[in-house]
Amino acid sequence: MGAEPEMMHVEAVDREGLRRRVKDPFYQNTTSILAMENDQVLGRIEYHFYGKN
């Protein structure tokens, strides 16, 4: 969070942006879990898988 504090929170959820991101090949090895209640974000976990050939 110290390196990118502006990326650690949002004022509103961009649902269309999320849908586009899910389809983007760049994020194929990334999984995000977004916890929401009453249209409020409670938390988020994101993890990445890296491989080496």
Backbone bond lengths (Angstrom), bond angles and torsions (degrees), N, CA, C in turn:
res aa  C-N    CA-C-N  psi(-1)  N-CA   C-N-CA  omega(-1)  CA-C   N-CA-C  phi
1 M - - - 1.444 - - 1.521 110.78 -
2 G 1.315 117.97 -31.62 1.452 120.44 179.41 1.516 112.86 -65.27
3 A 1.340 116.93 -32.02 1.461 120.60 -177.65 1.526 112.37 -79.44
4 E 1.322 117.53 -33.52 1.460 121.71 -176.54 1.525 110.98 -138.27
5 P 1.318 119.14 60.09 1.472 120.44 -174.61 1.522 113.83 -60.33
6 E 1.336 117.87 -31.88 1.465 119.79 -179.56 1.524 112.38 -70.33
7 M 1.323 118.27 -13.79 1.460 121.38 179.68 1.538 111.93 -96.55
8 M 1.309 117.88 -1.31 1.457 121.00 -174.77 1.521 113.82 -96.23
9 H 1.319 117.15 1.63 1.461 119.16 177.73 1.524 109.61 -155.48
10 V 1.314 115.68 157.45 1.462 121.56 176.81 1.523 108.57 -139.37
11 E 1.304 115.22 154.64 1.465 120.26 176.93 1.527 111.05 -83.10
12 A 1.346 116.53 -32.54 1.464 121.44 -179.47 1.521 108.71 -144.20
13 V 1.313 116.81 152.12 1.463 122.24 179.35 1.522 109.19 -85.11
14 D 1.321 116.57 125.42 1.466 122.94 177.20 1.526 107.70 -90.61
15 R 1.303 116.26 88.61 1.473 120.88 -175.04 1.530 112.34 -61.94
16 E 1.320 118.14 -42.24 1.466 120.82 179.03 1.520 110.72 -66.71
17 G 1.324 117.19 -39.01 1.461 120.76 176.73 1.518 111.31 -61.97
18 L 1.326 116.87 -39.52 1.460 120.81 177.54 1.523 111.04 -64.06
19 R 1.331 116.37 -41.58 1.468 119.87 179.10 1.534 111.20 -63.20
20 R 1.332 116.82 -42.11 1.475 120.18 178.07 1.526 110.59 -63.98
21 R 1.320 116.57 -41.23 1.461 120.38 -178.11 1.520 111.78 -64.37
22 V 1.323 117.05 -38.74 1.469 121.26 179.83 1.525 110.33 -60.90
23 K 1.324 117.36 -34.03 1.466 121.38 -178.54 1.525 113.45 -85.68
24 D 1.320 118.54 -10.57 1.467 123.13 -177.64 1.537 109.81 -73.09
25 P 1.348 118.61 124.46 1.466 121.22 -179.04 1.535 113.59 -57.16
26 F 1.327 117.66 -28.27 1.466 121.02 179.40 1.526 111.52 -57.20
27 Y 1.320 117.14 -31.15 1.459 121.45 -175.67 1.528 113.56 -99.51
28 Q 1.338 118.79 15.93 1.460 121.42 -177.74 1.523 112.77 -60.88
29 N 1.320 118.45 -29.93 1.462 121.37 -179.21 1.527 112.30 -101.72
30 T 1.323 116.16 20.23 1.460 122.11 179.44 1.517 108.76 -118.70
31 T 1.297 115.95 138.95 1.455 120.71 175.11 1.518 108.74 -127.54
32 S 1.320 115.96 134.41 1.455 122.02 176.77 1.510 109.33 -122.96
33 I 1.305 115.50 141.44 1.459 122.01 174.19 1.521 106.32 -121.45
34 L 1.317 115.81 120.85 1.455 121.42 -178.51 1.520 108.12 -112.19
35 A 1.330 116.49 119.37 1.468 121.56 178.78 1.522 108.47 -95.31
36 M 1.348 116.06 123.05 1.462 121.01 -178.91 1.522 110.75 -131.63
37 E 1.309 114.57 151.91 1.465 121.49 173.96 1.520 108.00 -147.75
38 N 1.330 116.82 125.96 1.469 121.82 -179.59 1.530 111.78 52.96
39 D 1.347 116.36 45.21 1.469 123.32 -179.53 1.521 113.78 60.68
40 Q 1.323 117.96 20.84 1.459 123.05 174.81 1.528 108.49 -112.89
41 V 1.317 116.75 133.93 1.465 120.47 177.58 1.514 108.62 -78.62
42 L 1.338 115.89 124.87 1.462 121.74 178.20 1.522 111.48 -94.44
43 G 1.322 116.46 -32.69 1.453 119.75 -179.18 1.514 111.28 -178.89
44 R 1.323 114.83 169.00 1.460 120.28 -178.52 1.517 109.51 -149.80
45 I 1.316 114.76 140.07 1.460 121.84 173.56 1.523 106.46 -125.31
46 E 1.313 116.38 134.42 1.458 120.82 176.32 1.520 108.27 -133.77
47 Y 1.313 115.79 134.43 1.452 118.22 177.29 1.525 109.82 -136.80
48 H 1.321 114.89 152.11 1.458 122.86 -175.12 1.526 109.38 -124.13
49 F 1.328 114.89 144.21 1.453 120.90 173.85 1.520 108.51 -109.51
50 Y 1.305 116.38 127.41 1.451 121.73 179.11 1.517 108.82 -116.29
51 G 1.300 115.85 140.16 1.452 120.11 178.64 1.504 111.20 -126.58
52 K 1.301 114.76 166.08 1.466 120.34 177.66 1.505 107.35 -138.25
53 N 1.329 115.05 131.06 1.471 120.26 179.93 1.503 110.14 -89.63
